[in-house]
Amino acid sequence: MDALLNILHTLGAFFIVISVIVFIHEFGHYFVAKLCGVKIEAFSIGFGREIFGRTDKSGTRWKFSLLPLGGYVKMYGDASEASTADEDAIEQMSEEDKKLTFHHKPLWKKAAIVAAGPVSNFILTILVFCYFIMTTGLPSAEPVVGSVIPGSAAAEAGLQVGDRIQRVNTTGVKRFSDIPYLISTNLGTPITLSIERGGEPRQIILTPREVEDDDGLGNKIKRPLIGIGSAEIKYEDVGLGAALVESVRRTYVICETTLKILGQMVTGKRSAEDLKGPVGIAQLSGQAADKDFYTMLWLIAMLSANLGLVNLLPVPMLDGGHLAYYAAEAARGKPLARKVQEYGFRFGFIVLIALMAFTLFNDLRRLFT
């Protein structure tokens, strides 16, 4: 009975987390499409058979569907949920009806509608981080070494308590929390720390070591550490403007780090075994729900930023693939050939299915081992 309750708890948390992220993403598409005069036929959380829904006064069907692994906005003139044009149906429409379709809008409007989904995910992440900063304050620990772990890379390189770290390689450091972000994608390569000790500049070269750590939810993960701790952490009350600036910076850092990790996986420098699929995300959702509301919000913010970023990759079937086609159309002065687009969508579909299968395999491997 306890096992069943745990499964239901995990599934419930997963449904909430995914529904929020997907709703924000799809509502971005929906909102900008409506502004651009596009008629919306359906707004769905999930794919497949409809579970329940309602139709509003404009004729849009708002619904929850069986498979909660995404969502879609089906616009007037679309042949499917993938927003491919129903050429035969559009050809038989009146000129007034054609104006209501997505596919007869100017290129810039189509690009704005497509980009609105990922942008909405970034906005959600920024707002969540802004809420954290406004309610708890902004951590303002100086980038000064407060402790050195004996036997660590920092200890062996000669870092001392009181050293002020000014740069990691060529990137400036403003606060202590910048340091773990700057080394988070390091794969055992030496880094140069520019420090100040006793008023004198120095440089120290060391190689972060990969250690097993806790991700805050009880899972064991590997991450590079140099072996130093900060001095006293203070929380500074800041205004809305400063909170927004810091929230944008944090969202950018998340996206930058994710891109570096993906690049390392593609080039074979990093194992892809840690990629999580639906089962892995469901487990994280359940663990976050066991913690508290703030942890759930943090997970939603992280997943939302990553969803926005991944959707901007230039892979057909994703928003980034559509934007790549529009960029090519703008450069050529005419759309790509229909066959080229069709083959691109087929390739994108294969890539997405392969990625889902791989991440599901990773999830099951972790679950049973």
C-alpha positions as CSV (number, residue, x, y, z in Angstrom):
1,M,0.0,0.0,0.0
2,D,2.8,2.4,0.9
3,A,4.5,1.7,-2.5
4,L,1.3,2.5,-4.3
5,L,0.8,5.7,-2.4
6,N,4.4,6.7,-3.2
7,I,3.8,6.0,-6.9
8,L,0.6,8.1,-6.9
9,H,2.5,10.9,-5.0
10,T,5.3,10.9,-7.6
11,L,2.9,10.8,-10.5
12,G,0.8,13.7,-9.0
13,A,3.9,15.8,-8.5
14,F,5.1,15.1,-12.0
15,F,1.8,16.0,-13.5
16,I,1.8,19.4,-11.6
17,V,5.4,20.2,-12.6
18,I,5.0,19.3,-16.3
19,S,1.5,20.9,-16.6
20,V,2.8,24.2,-15.3
21,I,5.8,24.2,-17.6
22,V,3.9,23.1,-20.7
23,F,1.0,25.4,-20.0
24,I,3.4,28.4,-19.8
25,H,5.1,27.3,-23.0
26,E,2.0,26.8,-25.0
27,F,0.3,29.8,-23.6
28,G,3.1,31.9,-25.1
29,H,2.3,30.5,-28.5
30,Y,-1.4,31.0,-27.9
31,F,-1.1,34.6,-26.6
32,V,1.1,35.9,-29.4
33,A,-0.9,34.0,-32.1
34,K,-4.1,35.7,-30.8
35,L,-2.4,39.1,-30.9
36,C,-1.5,38.3,-34.5
37,G,-5.0,37.5,-35.5
38,V,-4.7,33.7,-35.7
39,K,-7.7,31.5,-35.0
40,I,-6.9,28.8,-32.4
41,E,-8.7,25.5,-32.7
42,A,-7.2,23.6,-29.7
43,F,-5.0,24.1,-26.7
44,S,-3.9,20.8,-25.2
45,I,-1.9,19.8,-22.1
46,G,-0.7,16.3,-23.2
47,F,-1.0,14.3,-26.3
48,G,-3.4,11.6,-27.6
49,R,-6.9,11.0,-26.5
50,E,-8.7,13.8,-24.7
51,I,-9.5,13.2,-21.0
52,F,-11.6,16.3,-20.4
53,G,-11.9,19.8,-21.7
54,R,-14.2,22.7,-22.6
55,T,-14.7,24.9,-25.6
56,D,-14.6,28.7,-25.1
57,K,-16.6,31.4,-26.9
58,S,-14.0,31.8,-29.7
59,G,-14.2,28.1,-30.5
60,T,-10.9,27.1,-28.9
61,R,-11.0,23.6,-27.3
62,W,-9.0,23.7,-24.0
63,K,-8.2,20.2,-22.9
64,F,-6.1,17.7,-21.0
65,S,-5.0,14.7,-23.0
66,L,-3.9,11.2,-22.0
67,L,-0.1,11.4,-22.3
68,P,1.2,14.3,-20.1
69,L,4.6,14.6,-21.9
70,G,4.1,17.9,-23.6
71,G,1.3,19.9,-25.2
72,Y,0.4,21.8,-28.3
73,V,-1.6,24.7,-29.8
74,K,-3.4,23.7,-32.9
75,M,-4.0,26.7,-35.1
76,Y,-6.5,27.2,-37.9
77,G,-5.1,25.7,-41.1
78,D,-2.8,23.2,-39.3
79,A,-2.9,19.6,-40.5
80,S,-1.6,18.2,-37.2
81,E,-0.3,19.1,-33.7
82,A,3.1,19.7,-35.3
83,S,1.8,22.9,-37.0
84,T,2.4,21.6,-40.6
85,A,0.1,23.3,-43.1
86,D,-3.0,21.5,-44.4
87,E,-2.4,22.8,-47.9
88,D,-5.6,21.2,-49.4
89,A,-7.8,22.7,-46.8
90,I,-6.2,26.2,-47.0
91,E,-6.4,26.2,-50.8
92,Q,-10.2,25.8,-50.6
93,M,-10.7,28.6,-48.0
94,S,-12.0,32.0,-48.7
95,E,-9.5,34.9,-48.6
96,E,-11.0,36.1,-45.3
97,D,-10.5,32.6,-43.7
98,K,-7.0,32.4,-45.0
99,K,-6.2,35.6,-43.0
100,L,-7.1,33.7,-39.9
101,T,-4.5,30.9,-40.5
102,F,-1.0,30.9,-39.1
103,H,0.5,30.0,-42.5
104,H,-0.8,33.1,-44.3
105,K,0.7,35.5,-41.7
106,P,3.8,37.6,-42.5
107,L,7.1,35.9,-41.8
108,W,7.9,38.1,-38.8
109,K,4.6,37.2,-37.2
110,K,5.1,33.5,-37.7
111,A,8.6,33.8,-36.1
112,A,7.2,35.8,-33.2
113,I,4.5,33.2,-32.5
114,V,7.0,30.3,-32.6
115,A,9.6,32.1,-30.4
116,A,6.9,33.0,-27.9
117,G,6.9,29.5,-26.4
118,P,10.5,29.3,-25.4
119,V,10.6,33.0,-24.4
120,S,7.6,32.3,-22.0
121,N,9.6,29.5,-20.4
122,F,12.5,31.9,-19.8
123,I,10.2,34.5,-18.3
124,L,8.8,31.9,-15.9
125,T,12.3,31.0,-14.7
126,I,13.2,34.7,-14.3
127,L,10.0,35.4,-12.3
128,V,10.5,32.4,-10.0
129,F,14.1,33.5,-9.3
130,C,12.9,37.0,-8.8
131,Y,10.4,35.8,-6.2
132,F,13.1,33.9,-4.3
133,I,15.4,36.9,-4.2
134,M,12.6,39.3,-3.1
135,T,11.5,37.0,-0.3
136,T,14.8,35.6,1.0
137,G,17.3,38.3,-0.1
138,L,20.3,38.1,-2.4
139,P,23.2,36.1,-1.1
140,S,26.2,38.4,-1.1
141,A,29.2,36.4,0.1
142,E,32.4,38.0,-1.1
143,P,34.6,35.7,-3.3
144,V,37.0,35.3,-0.4
145,V,38.2,31.8,0.7
146,G,36.7,31.1,4.1
147,S,38.0,27.5,4.5
148,V,40.1,25.1,2.6
149,I,39.4,21.3,2.7
150,P,42.5,19.4,3.6
151,G,43.8,17.2,0.8
152,S,41.7,19.0,-1.8
153,A,42.9,20.4,-5.1
154,A,42.8,23.9,-3.5
155,A,44.9,22.8,-0.5
156,E,47.5,21.1,-2.8
157,A,47.7,24.2,-5.0
158,G,48.4,26.5,-2.0
159,L,45.1,28.4,-1.7
160,Q,44.8,30.0,1.7
161,V,42.0,31.4,3.9
162,G,41.6,35.1,3.1
163,D,42.5,34.8,-0.6
164,R,40.2,36.9,-2.8
165,I,39.4,35.1,-6.1
166,Q,39.1,37.7,-8.8
167,R,38.9,35.6,-12.0
168,V,38.5,32.0,-13.0
169,N,40.5,31.7,-16.2
170,T,39.5,34.9,-17.9
171,T,36.0,35.3,-16.4
172,G,35.6,37.9,-13.6
173,V,34.2,36.8,-10.2
174,K,31.8,39.1,-8.3
175,R,30.5,36.8,-5.6
176,F,31.5,33.4,-4.2
177,S,28.5,31.7,-5.8
178,D,30.0,32.5,-9.3
179,I,32.8,30.0,-8.7
180,P,30.9,26.7,-8.7
181,Y,29.0,27.8,-11.8
182,L,32.3,28.6,-13.6
183,I,33.8,25.2,-13.0
184,S,30.6,23.2,-13.3
185,T,31.4,21.9,-16.8
186,N,35.1,21.3,-16.1
187,L,36.2,17.8,-17.0
188,G,39.5,17.5,-15.2
189,T,41.3,20.2,-17.0
190,P,43.5,22.8,-15.3
191,I,42.1,26.2,-14.5
192,T,43.8,29.4,-13.6
193,L,42.7,31.4,-10.5
194,S,43.7,35.0,-10.4
195,I,43.7,35.9,-6.7
196,E,44.7,38.7,-4.4
197,R,46.6,37.8,-1.2
198,G,47.8,40.5,1.2
199,G,47.2,43.2,-1.5
200,E,49.3,41.4,-4.1
201,P,48.0,39.7,-7.2
202,R,48.9,36.1,-7.8
203,Q,47.9,33.2,-10.1
204,I,47.3,29.7,-9.0
205,I,46.8,26.8,-11.4
206,L,44.8,23.8,-10.2
207,T,42.6,21.0,-11.5
208,P,39.1,20.5,-10.0
209,R,38.4,17.0,-8.9
210,E,35.2,15.1,-9.6
211,V,33.6,14.1,-6.4
212,E,30.3,12.4,-5.5
213,D,27.9,14.9,-4.0
214,D,24.2,15.3,-3.0
215,D,22.0,17.2,-5.4
216,G,19.8,18.5,-2.6
217,L,17.0,16.0,-3.2
218,G,18.9,12.9,-2.0
219,N,20.4,11.8,-5.3
220,K,24.1,11.2,-5.7
221,I,25.7,13.1,-8.5
222,K,29.2,13.8,-9.6
223,R,30.5,17.4,-9.8
224,P,33.9,19.1,-10.1
225,L,35.1,20.8,-6.8
226,I,38.2,22.7,-5.9
227,G,37.7,22.3,-2.2
228,I,37.0,25.7,-0.7
229,G,34.2,27.2,1.3
230,S,33.0,30.8,1.6
231,A,33.3,33.2,4.5
232,E,30.1,34.4,6.1
233,I,27.1,34.5,3.8
234,K,24.9,37.6,4.1
235,Y,21.5,38.1,2.5
236,E,21.0,41.5,1.2
237,D,17.5,43.0,0.6
238,V,17.3,44.4,-2.9
239,G,14.7,46.2,-5.0
240,L,12.7,44.7,-7.9
241,G,15.1,46.1,-10.5
242,A,18.2,44.5,-9.0
243,A,16.3,41.2,-8.4
244,L,15.2,41.1,-12.1
245,V,18.8,41.7,-13.3
246,E,20.1,39.0,-11.1
247,S,17.3,36.6,-12.1
248,V,18.1,37.2,-15.8
249,R,21.8,36.6,-15.1
250,R,21.0,33.3,-13.3
251,T,18.8,32.1,-16.2
252,Y,21.5,32.9,-18.7
253,V,24.1,31.0,-16.6
254,I,21.7,27.9,-16.5
255,C,21.3,28.0,-20.3
256,E,25.1,28.6,-20.9
257,T,26.0,25.7,-18.6
258,T,23.4,23.4,-20.3
259,L,24.7,24.2,-23.7
260,K,28.3,23.4,-22.6
261,I,27.2,20.1,-21.2
262,L,25.2,19.2,-24.3
263,G,28.2,20.1,-26.4
264,Q,30.5,17.9,-24.3
265,M,28.0,15.0,-24.7
266,V,27.8,15.4,-28.5
267,T,31.6,15.5,-28.8
268,G,32.0,12.5,-26.5
269,K,33.8,14.3,-23.8
270,R,31.0,13.7,-21.3
271,S,28.9,10.6,-20.8
272,A,25.2,11.0,-21.8
273,E,24.1,8.4,-19.2
274,D,23.0,11.2,-16.8
275,L,20.3,12.5,-19.2
276,K,16.9,12.2,-17.6
277,G,13.7,11.2,-19.3
278,P,10.1,11.3,-18.1
279,V,10.7,8.7,-15.4
280,G,13.7,10.6,-14.1
281,I,11.9,13.9,-14.1
282,A,8.9,12.2,-12.3
283,Q,11.3,11.0,-9.6
284,L,12.8,14.5,-9.2
285,S,9.2,15.9,-9.0
286,G,8.3,13.5,-6.2
287,Q,11.4,14.3,-4.3
288,A,10.9,18.0,-4.6
289,A,7.3,17.7,-3.4
290,D,8.6,15.8,-0.4
291,K,10.8,18.8,0.5
292,D,8.7,21.9,0.3
293,F,7.0,24.5,-1.9
294,Y,10.2,26.4,-2.6
295,T,11.9,23.2,-3.8
296,M,9.0,22.5,-6.2
297,L,9.3,26.1,-7.5
298,W,13.0,25.7,-8.0
299,L,12.6,22.5,-10.0
300,I,9.9,24.1,-12.1
301,A,12.2,27.1,-12.8
302,M,15.2,24.8,-13.8
303,L,13.1,22.6,-16.0
304,S,11.4,25.6,-17.6
305,A,14.7,27.2,-18.6
306,N,16.0,23.9,-20.0
307,L,12.7,23.4,-22.0
308,G,13.0,26.8,-23.4
309,L,16.6,26.3,-24.4
310,V,16.1,22.8,-25.9
311,N,13.1,24.1,-27.9
312,L,15.3,26.7,-29.5
313,L,17.8,24.1,-30.9
314,P,17.6,24.1,-34.7
315,V,16.1,20.7,-34.9
316,P,13.0,20.3,-37.2
317,M,9.9,19.5,-35.1
318,L,11.1,21.9,-32.4
319,D,10.5,25.6,-32.3
320,G,14.1,26.2,-33.2
321,G,13.7,24.1,-36.3
322,H,10.8,26.3,-37.5
323,L,12.8,29.4,-36.8
324,A,15.7,28.0,-38.8
325,Y,13.3,27.5,-41.7
326,Y,12.1,31.1,-41.4
327,A,15.6,32.4,-41.3
328,A,16.4,30.5,-44.5
329,E,13.2,31.8,-46.1
330,A,14.2,35.4,-45.1
331,A,17.7,34.9,-46.6
332,R,16.4,33.3,-49.8
333,G,13.4,35.5,-50.3
334,K,11.2,32.4,-50.6
335,P,10.4,29.3,-48.5
336,L,12.4,26.1,-48.7
337,A,11.1,23.5,-51.0
338,R,8.2,21.5,-49.5
339,K,10.2,18.2,-49.9
340,V,13.1,19.7,-48.1
341,Q,10.9,20.7,-45.2
342,E,9.2,17.3,-45.1
343,Y,12.5,15.4,-45.0
344,G,13.7,17.8,-42.3
345,F,10.6,17.2,-40.2
346,R,11.0,13.4,-40.6
347,F,14.7,13.7,-39.5
348,G,13.7,15.8,-36.5
349,F,11.0,13.3,-35.6
350,I,13.5,10.4,-35.7
351,V,16.0,12.4,-33.6
352,L,13.3,13.2,-30.9
353,I,12.1,9.6,-30.8
354,A,15.7,8.3,-30.5
355,L,16.4,10.8,-27.7
356,M,13.2,9.9,-25.8
357,A,14.1,6.2,-26.1
358,F,17.6,6.8,-24.9
359,T,16.6,8.9,-21.9
360,L,13.9,6.3,-21.0
361,F,16.5,3.6,-21.1
362,N,18.7,5.7,-18.8
363,D,15.7,6.2,-16.4
364,L,15.0,2.4,-16.3
365,R,18.7,1.6,-15.8
366,R,18.9,3.9,-12.8
367,L,15.6,2.7,-11.4
368,F,16.6,-1.0,-11.4
369,T,20.3,-0.6,-10.5
